[in-house]
Amino acid sequence: MNKFLSTCLLISTICALKTFSSSPKDYVVFPKISLQKDSARIYLTFQLEDQYKDAQIAIMKKQPLSNKWESVENLPSGSLSYFDTLPIQTTVEYGIICSNDTASAFGYYLVGEMNEFEPYCGNVLILVDSTIEKEIQAELEQFQNDLLNDCWYSEVRKVPRSEVFNQIEVRKVKRIVNSYKKRWKEKFKVLLLVGRVPVPYTGNYSFDGHTDHFGAFPSDLFYIIDDSLLSDDIEHNITASEERNHNVPFDGKLDQTTITNEISIAVGRIDFSNLTVFQKSEVELLKNYFKKNHEFRLGKTDKNFNCIIDDGFGTQSDEIFSANAYMNFYALCDTIIEDKLFDNVSQKYFRFSYACNSGSYTSIWSSLNSEQCANFEIKSTFLFLLGSYCWDWDSENNLLRSALASSPNVLISAWIGRPFWHMHHFGFGFPFAKSFLITANNLNLYPSTGKYGYKGMHLEVLGDPTIRIFYPSPVQNTEFVIDSNGNVVLFWKKPQELDDLIGYQINKKEIGNENFNQIAFLPKEFITFVDQNTQKGRWIYQIKAIYNRRNKFGSYSAPSLGQPIEVLVK
């Protein structure tokens, strides 16, 4: 029943490339890196593989948050080494492009040391299906506490439930989001939809090339796009086999297929409606998701950084789909395994996993299907897939949503390859929201073999975009006393894991304020702190254990989930 993506999914003409070799890995640059440092500088060397000795090699460089490359250096002919120096405690982003007359290979990496981080990341709006809000109230409260003790301020709002597309309910939700955009302004960083929040539809396209669902598609990006950039009076297409993909003027389904401006708010959805292959109810699946999320943030998940790639396409298409996985996983993982996805993730844990092959709404052929997600353990936290149909996630037993609903690990599920995603920032402690925004806004900043889907309104994170790649163990047994001088004295027990522990961040905020401020950083030998700058009021202190997390491209300071202490000063 499934048709091969190589003949049906692709809009581009399939052609065999004359290339450096015949493997998808040959379209990705895997530099060997050497980092040395003294008291003032980091000395960096990239060593490229021999296959590029006759290629033109460009090294691009920029600051991690910049939206343009600040320098480009072309290596001399035959040169395979690049040397640079960086100030200590600095992180720089590099792009490497190796080209010959017929093909190019690409790589993007953060390199250096990232030792500073803010105790406040921004505001999160959580919109919850009103019919289930009470049933998951305890889980939502725990989740909000976890967000606060990570680096986020959040608010929860109930919104109507809508089983099928309903333009009136969609507009109600949009007005709520607009009100928060006006109120929070640049602090608004993440929109998270929980339950059967009304699903917007937009566009006139099929990102997998199949004409039977060419038309409107689900798009939560609608909620954060300015109304002035949206319209509903142009597209007219009723050829799709399912009515939900039809799009005609003034039906509430928007015209836009692509994002016309830069976006600054990441969007995620946790929606387990219409997953009939699961024995558990929708509410039970939601409760399970928030339990997984909480345990991951407490550092209870397997600590390995292994990943798996199950590539069903190879170089059949000049888009070289799995190159997207190799590019990201080399930046993020210690070990890359090449094997069948389900056979492996059902048996042992992989932090990242990827599969591409021919697909349906409920399956990637020979890799994973929705029934497997319902009936077996899927032991991977970040799961990425590419295949026909399943990107259209508002469908019964959809594979992406089924993977997210599985036990015991999946927290993020996404369809990657159209466009290529860029997640290398994720490896230095940035939340997944950063990877989403970089991908959503990318048009020409990160060239690759990817060709289609850029700036697409179909881009979606199924799961929680606030999550980080890794959470170490938190401190334990927090207590306080107020001494005879009126000072607040905090006590804690060291975390279970002491390897790579470098110290403790002490944060503080008055109850009612949105964000914490750092008031001290203590070496790892300390287990007490005295706050001599006390004022009357209700305060929350927060103690985070800070670890030095190393990867092949450098290191960053990884904070644990903060442990809060509420104090009343009279």
LINTA-V27271 format. One line per field, one symbol per residue. ss: DSSP state (a for helix, b for strand, c for the rest). phi: phi as a letter, one per 40 degrees, with the letter a starting at -180 (. if undefined). psi: psi as a letter, one per 40 degrees, with the letter a starting at -180 (. if undefined). A space follows every 50 residues. Layout:
ss->???
phi->???
psi->???
//
This chain:
ss->ccccaaaacccccccccccccccaaaabcccbbbbbbcccbbbbbbbcca aacccbbbbbbbbcccccccbbbbccccccbbbbbbbcccbbbbbbbbbc cccbbbbbbbbbbbcccccccbbbbbbbbcccccccaaaaaaaaaaaaaa cbbbbbbbbcbcccccaaaaaaaaaaaaaaaaaaaaabbbbbbbccbccc bbbbbcccccaaacbbbbcaaaaaccaaacccccccbcccccaaacbccc cccbcccbcccccccbbbbbcccccccccccaaaaaaaaaaaaaaaaccc cccccbbbbbbcccccccccccaaaaaaaaaaccbbbbccaaaaaccccb bbbbbbccbbccbbcccbbaaaaaaccbcbbbbbbbccccccccccccaa aaaaaccbcccbbbbccccccccaaaaacccaaaaaaaaaaccccccccc cccccbccccbbbccccccccccccbbbbbbbcccccbbbbbbccccccc bbbbbbbbbbccccccbbbbbbbccccbbbbcccccbbbbbbbbbbbbbb bccbbbbbbcccbbbbbbbc
phi->.cbcdcbbccccccacccbdabbdccbbcbccbbbbabcbbbbbbcbccc cccbccbbbbaacdccbaccabbccddgcbbbbabbccfbbbbbbbbbbb cbabbbabacbhbbbbaccbbibbbbbbdccbdccbcccccccccccccc abbbbbbcbccacbdacccdcccccccdccccccfcccbabbbbgccdcc bagaabcbgcccbcicacacddcbccdccbaabbcaabcccbccccabdg cgcccccbccbcbbbcbbbbbbcfbccccccdccccdccccdccccccgc cdccbcabbbbcbfbcbccfdcdccddccccbbcbbbbacccdcccbacb cbaaabacabdbabdgbabcccccbbcbcacbbbbaacgcccccbcfdcc ccccccbbbcbbbacbhbcccbbccdcbgcccdccccdccccbbcbcacc bbgcgcccdabchbcccbcabccccbfcaabbcccgccbcbabccccbcg cbibcbbaacdhccbcbcbabbccccbaabccbbbcibbbcabbcbbccb bcbiaacbccccbcbcbbbc
psi->diihdeeddhdihhihhhadaeiddeehhgihhhhiiaedihhhhhhiid eedeihhhhihiideifiheihhhiiheheihhiiiiifihihihhhhia eeiiiiihiihahgeiiiehdaihhhhhhdeedddfddddddddddddec fihiihhiiiihdihhddddddddddddddddddbedhdhhhhhaghhhi iiigiheeeheefhaiiihedddehhdeeiifedhhhfeidhddeihihf eehidhdiheiiiehihihghfifgeehdiiddddddddddddddddefe iheifiiihghedbfdieegdeddddddddddidhhhhahddddeedihh diiiihaiiadeihhediidddddeihhghdhhhihiidedgegihfhdd ddddeiiedhdhhihidgihihedddefeiidddddddddehdedgiaei diehfieehhhhaheeiidhhihiiifhiiihaeeeihhiiiiiidhehe heahhhiiihhdidiihheihiieeieihhhegiiiahihihhhhhihhi aeebiihhiihihihhhhh.
//
